[in-house]
Amino acid sequence: MHSGRIIDVKCRCGYLLFRYYKAGKGRLIKCLISRLTDDFVGLKGAETFSRPKCPNCGKELGIIMMIHGEPALKLNQGTIATIRL
């Protein structure tokens, strides 16, 4: 089992978007939808290529894409508060 942890992913405006199980080190670039523990934006069930927005400030969070055959949110780095492990 990888050493992972649950992290809070927030918008730059401070709104808590979701909690995510992050495996490994480094910056958060994409989030597999299956690894979300709490989803405050409605990413679960979002359509491929949809562009979810922050419910608080309306900034675009990224784009939903298929990565290795499963849906993931490719993050817009300018919107998400920087997280490094």
C-alpha positions in Angstrom: 0.0 0.0 0.0 1.3 3.4 -0.9 1.8 5.9 1.9 -1.0 8.4 1.2 -3.0 10.9 3.1 -6.2 12.8 2.9 -5.7 16.4 2.0 -8.1 19.4 1.9 -8.2 21.0 -1.6 -9.2 24.6 -1.5 -9.8 27.3 -4.0 -7.7 30.5 -3.8 -10.7 32.2 -2.4 -10.5 29.9 0.6 -13.6 27.7 -0.2 -13.1 24.0 0.6 -13.7 22.2 -2.7 -13.0 18.6 -1.8 -11.0 16.2 0.3 -8.7 13.9 -1.7 -6.7 10.8 -1.0 -3.2 11.8 -2.3 -0.7 9.0 -2.9 2.9 9.9 -3.3 4.7 13.2 -3.1 4.8 16.3 -5.2 2.2 18.8 -6.5 -1.4 18.0 -7.0 -1.9 18.1 -10.8 -4.8 15.7 -11.3 -7.4 14.2 -9.0 -8.9 10.8 -9.7 -12.6 11.1 -9.0 -12.6 7.7 -7.3 -10.2 9.0 -4.7 -12.4 11.9 -3.5 -13.4 11.3 0.1 -15.6 14.5 0.4 -16.9 16.3 -2.6 -18.4 19.8 -2.1 -18.5 20.8 -5.8 -20.3 17.8 -7.3 -17.4 16.3 -9.2 -18.7 12.8 -8.8 -20.9 12.2 -11.8 -19.7 15.2 -13.7 -19.5 14.7 -17.4 -16.2 14.2 -19.3 -14.8 17.5 -20.5 -17.0 19.5 -18.2 -15.3 22.4 -16.4 -16.4 22.5 -12.8 -16.4 25.9 -11.1 -15.9 27.0 -7.5 -19.4 27.5 -6.0 -18.1 30.5 -4.0 -16.1 32.7 -6.5 -17.0 31.0 -9.9 -13.4 30.4 -11.0 -12.9 27.3 -13.2 -11.2 24.5 -11.3 -10.0 22.5 -14.3 -11.4 20.0 -16.7 -12.7 16.5 -16.2 -10.8 14.0 -18.4 -10.3 10.3 -18.8 -6.9 9.4 -17.4 -5.9 5.7 -17.5 -9.5 4.8 -18.2 -11.0 6.6 -15.3 -12.4 10.1 -14.8 -10.1 12.6 -13.2 -10.1 16.4 -12.7 -7.0 17.9 -14.4 -6.5 20.9 -12.1 -6.2 24.5 -13.3 -3.1 25.5 -11.2 -4.1 29.1 -11.0 -7.4 28.4 -9.2 -6.3 25.9 -6.6 -4.4 27.0 -3.5 -1.0 25.4 -3.8 -0.6 22.1 -2.0 2.7 20.2 -1.8 3.5 17.1 0.2 
